[in-house]
Amino acid sequence: MSGSAEGILIIAAVGYVLIRRFLGEPLEGKRMLLLPAVLAGIGVVHLIKAPQPAVSIGFLIATAALVALLGVLRGISARVFERDCLLMMRYTGTTLVLWVINLGVEVGSEFLLGQLDPQIEQSASSMFTIGIGLLAEGIAVLAKGVRTEGPIMWAKGRRSKPDRMSPLLDCLQRAARTDQSPMRDLGSFATRVGELRNSARAQQDADDPAASARRYSSACRSAMAGRRR
């Protein structure tokens, strides 16, 4: 397939994703993770067919890192909500602005990369960076989804078959809902220890009134000494 034809397919694929996600679509793990990874992998396969200069590789990696950051920001800006017992996602105005910046980065990097290495297959580099950006966006959106009420499907059922769910995503959702934070558990443990200690002291005072009176008298003397100082 020629480079121009691949470029047209890439533009069509990005446009399809933008339209679907602006209208709102189900949060589908396979579409969010697997397909972008395949797109990035195809780009890598095309790039390694011919040896690339170190400068071009470094520039491509830097571009991919920037695009991944923009993908994470897009995922954070997207809205995640429940509808018809499924989690949905929808792009916002902020997401559109981030996409415009992303496309500007892609065009600018392709131009500079062409100046550094005229022999590089630019459609392959675009597939790689766009795939990385969509993968980062998918991870960010799914991270929001696991903290939201509602199931996340892995793949939509075909031909009247039920939707496929992911045990891993279900497990992550349960863990996020229970909020089993180590610091929270430590704080609860310390509170419980304090309650048990106070209860034990109250029981001891009830069993030995004289010891309770001595402790009260000692506390009063300490308070008076502190005032004199």
VEXDREN-2710 file (C-alpha; in Angstrom, 1 decimal):
% VEXDREN-2710
k/r/px/py/pz
1/MET/0.0/0.0/0.0
2/SER/1.4/3.5/-0.9
3/GLY/2.2/6.0/1.7
4/SER/-0.5/8.4/0.5
5/ALA/-3.2/5.7/0.8
6/GLU/-2.0/4.8/4.3
7/GLY/-2.1/8.5/5.2
8/ILE/-5.7/8.7/4.0
9/LEU/-6.6/5.6/6.1
10/ILE/-5.0/7.1/9.2
11/ILE/-6.9/10.3/8.8
12/ALA/-10.2/8.4/8.3
13/ALA/-9.5/6.2/11.3
14/VAL/-8.8/9.3/13.5
15/GLY/-11.9/11.0/12.2
16/TYR/-14.0/7.9/12.9
17/VAL/-12.7/7.8/16.5
18/LEU/-13.4/11.5/17.1
19/ILE/-17.0/11.3/15.8
20/ARG/-17.9/8.3/17.8
21/ARG/-16.4/9.6/21.1
22/PHE/-17.9/13.0/20.7
23/LEU/-21.3/11.4/20.3
24/GLY/-20.6/9.0/23.2
25/GLU/-19.8/5.3/23.0
26/PRO/-19.6/2.4/25.5
27/LEU/-16.4/2.1/27.4
28/GLU/-15.0/-1.0/25.6
29/GLY/-11.6/-2.3/26.9
30/LYS/-10.6/-4.0/23.7
31/ARG/-11.2/-0.9/21.6
32/MET/-9.4/1.3/24.1
33/LEU/-6.3/-0.9/24.6
34/LEU/-5.8/-3.6/22.0
35/LEU/-6.6/-1.7/18.8
36/PRO/-4.2/1.2/19.5
37/ALA/-1.5/-1.3/20.5
38/VAL/-1.9/-3.0/17.2
39/LEU/-1.7/0.3/15.3
40/ALA/1.5/1.2/17.1
41/GLY/2.9/-2.2/16.5
42/ILE/2.2/-2.0/12.7
43/GLY/4.0/1.3/12.7
44/VAL/7.0/-0.2/14.4
45/VAL/7.1/-3.1/12.0
46/HIS/7.2/-0.7/9.0
47/LEU/9.9/1.4/10.7
48/ILE/12.3/-1.4/11.4
49/LYS/12.2/-2.7/7.8
50/ALA/15.0/-0.2/7.1
51/PRO/17.8/1.0/9.4
52/GLN/17.0/4.4/11.0
53/PRO/19.5/7.0/12.0
54/ALA/19.9/7.5/15.8
55/VAL/18.8/11.1/15.5
56/SER/15.5/10.0/13.8
57/ILE/14.9/7.3/16.5
58/GLY/15.5/9.8/19.3
59/PHE/13.2/12.4/17.7
60/LEU/10.5/9.8/17.2
61/ILE/10.7/8.6/20.8
62/ALA/10.5/12.2/22.1
63/THR/7.4/12.8/19.9
64/ALA/5.8/9.6/21.1
65/ALA/6.4/10.6/24.7
66/LEU/4.7/14.0/24.1
67/VAL/1.8/12.4/22.3
68/ALA/1.4/9.9/25.1
69/LEU/1.2/12.8/27.6
70/LEU/-1.5/14.5/25.5
71/GLY/-3.3/11.2/25.3
72/VAL/-3.4/10.9/29.1
73/LEU/-4.7/14.5/29.3
74/ARG/-7.4/13.6/26.8
75/GLY/-8.4/10.6/28.8
76/ILE/-8.6/12.7/32.0
77/SER/-10.7/15.4/30.2
78/ALA/-13.2/12.8/28.8
79/ARG/-16.5/12.3/30.6
80/VAL/-17.2/8.8/32.0
81/PHE/-20.8/8.1/33.0
82/GLU/-23.3/5.2/33.3
83/ARG/-26.1/4.6/30.8
84/ASP/-28.2/1.5/30.2
85/CYS/-26.2/-0.4/32.8
86/LEU/-22.9/0.2/31.0
87/LEU/-20.2/2.7/31.4
88/MET/-20.0/5.2/28.6
89/MET/-17.4/7.8/27.6
90/ARG/-17.7/11.1/25.7
91/TYR/-15.3/13.7/24.6
92/THR/-15.6/17.3/26.0
93/GLY/-14.5/20.7/24.6
94/THR/-11.2/20.3/26.5
95/THR/-10.6/17.0/24.7
96/LEU/-11.2/18.7/21.3
97/VAL/-8.6/21.4/22.2
98/LEU/-6.1/18.6/23.2
99/TRP/-6.7/16.8/19.9
100/VAL/-6.0/20.0/18.0
101/ILE/-2.7/20.3/19.9
102/ASN/-2.0/16.7/19.2
103/LEU/-2.6/17.0/15.5
104/GLY/-0.4/20.0/15.4
105/VAL/2.4/18.1/17.1
106/GLU/2.0/15.3/14.6
107/VAL/2.2/17.5/11.6
108/GLY/5.1/19.5/13.0
109/SER/7.0/16.4/14.0
110/GLU/6.4/14.8/10.5
111/PHE/7.8/17.9/8.9
112/LEU/10.9/18.0/11.1
113/LEU/11.4/14.3/10.8
114/GLY/11.3/14.5/7.1
115/GLN/14.0/17.2/7.2
116/LEU/16.2/15.0/9.4
117/ASP/15.7/11.8/7.4
118/PRO/14.0/12.1/4.0
119/GLN/14.0/8.3/3.6
120/ILE/11.9/7.6/6.7
121/GLU/8.4/6.3/6.0
122/GLN/6.3/9.0/7.5
123/SER/3.0/7.1/7.4
124/ALA/4.6/4.5/9.6
125/SER/5.8/7.0/12.1
126/SER/2.3/8.5/12.2
127/MET/0.8/5.1/12.9
128/PHE/3.2/4.6/15.7
129/THR/2.7/7.9/17.5
130/ILE/-1.1/8.0/17.0
131/GLY/-1.3/4.4/18.3
132/ILE/0.8/5.4/21.4
133/GLY/-1.5/8.4/22.0
134/LEU/-4.7/6.5/21.7
135/LEU/-3.3/3.7/24.0
136/ALA/-2.4/6.3/26.7
137/GLU/-5.8/7.8/26.4
138/GLY/-7.5/4.5/26.7
139/ILE/-5.5/3.6/29.9
140/ALA/-6.5/7.0/31.4
141/VAL/-10.2/6.6/30.6
142/LEU/-10.2/3.0/31.9
143/ALA/-8.5/4.3/35.1
144/LYS/-11.5/6.7/35.5
145/GLY/-13.9/3.9/34.7
146/VAL/-12.7/1.5/37.4
147/ARG/-13.5/4.2/40.0
148/THR/-17.0/4.7/38.6
149/GLU/-20.2/2.7/39.3
150/GLY/-21.2/0.5/36.3
151/PRO/-19.7/-2.5/34.5
152/ILE/-16.9/-2.1/31.9
153/MET/-17.2/-4.5/29.0
154/TRP/-14.2/-5.9/27.2
155/ALA/-15.8/-6.4/23.8
156/LYS/-19.3/-5.8/22.4
157/GLY/-21.2/-9.0/21.6
158/ARG/-21.7/-9.8/17.9
159/ARG/-24.7/-11.4/16.3
160/SER/-27.0/-11.2/19.3
161/LYS/-24.3/-12.7/21.6
162/PRO/-23.8/-11.1/25.1
163/ASP/-21.1/-8.6/25.7
164/ARG/-17.8/-10.0/26.9
165/MET/-16.6/-8.8/30.2
166/SER/-13.1/-8.7/31.6
167/PRO/-12.3/-10.4/34.9
168/LEU/-9.3/-8.1/35.4
169/LEU/-11.3/-4.9/34.9
170/ASP/-14.0/-6.3/37.3
171/CYS/-11.3/-7.1/39.9
172/LEU/-9.9/-3.6/39.6
173/GLN/-13.3/-2.0/40.0
174/ARG/-14.0/-4.0/43.2
175/ALA/-10.6/-3.0/44.6
176/ALA/-11.2/0.6/43.8
177/ARG/-14.7/0.5/45.4
178/THR/-13.5/-1.1/48.6
179/ASP/-10.7/1.6/48.8
180/GLN/-8.3/-0.7/50.6
181/SER/-5.6/1.9/51.1
182/PRO/-2.7/0.9/53.4
183/MET/-2.6/4.4/55.1
184/ARG/-6.4/4.2/55.7
185/ASP/-6.0/0.7/57.2
186/LEU/-3.2/2.0/59.4
187/GLY/-5.3/5.0/60.6
188/SER/-8.2/2.7/61.4
189/PHE/-5.9/0.3/63.3
190/ALA/-4.4/3.2/65.4
191/THR/-7.9/4.5/66.2
192/ARG/-9.0/1.0/67.3
193/VAL/-6.0/0.6/69.5
194/GLY/-6.8/4.0/71.2
195/GLU/-10.4/2.9/71.8
196/LEU/-9.3/-0.4/73.4
197/ARG/-6.7/1.4/75.6
198/ASN/-9.3/3.9/76.8
199/SER/-11.8/1.1/77.4
200/ALA/-9.2/-0.9/79.4
201/ARG/-8.3/2.2/81.5
202/ALA/-12.0/2.9/82.3
203/GLN/-12.5/-0.7/83.4
204/GLN/-9.4/-0.5/85.6
205/ASP/-10.7/2.7/87.2
206/ALA/-14.1/1.0/87.9
207/ASP/-12.3/-1.9/89.5
208/ASP/-9.9/0.3/91.6
209/PRO/-11.4/3.6/92.6
210/ALA/-8.4/4.5/94.8
211/ALA/-6.0/4.1/91.8
212/SER/-8.3/6.4/89.8
213/ALA/-8.3/9.0/92.5
214/ARG/-4.5/8.9/92.7
215/ARG/-4.2/9.3/89.0
216/TYR/-6.5/12.3/89.1
217/SER/-4.6/13.9/91.9
218/SER/-1.3/13.4/90.0
219/ALA/-2.8/15.0/86.9
220/CYS/-3.9/18.1/88.9
221/ARG/-0.5/18.5/90.5
222/SER/1.1/18.4/87.1
223/ALA/-1.3/21.0/85.7
224/MET/-0.6/23.3/88.7
225/ALA/3.2/23.0/88.3
226/GLY/2.8/23.8/84.6
227/ARG/1.0/27.0/85.4
228/ARG/3.6/28.1/87.9
229/ARG/6.3/27.8/85.3
END
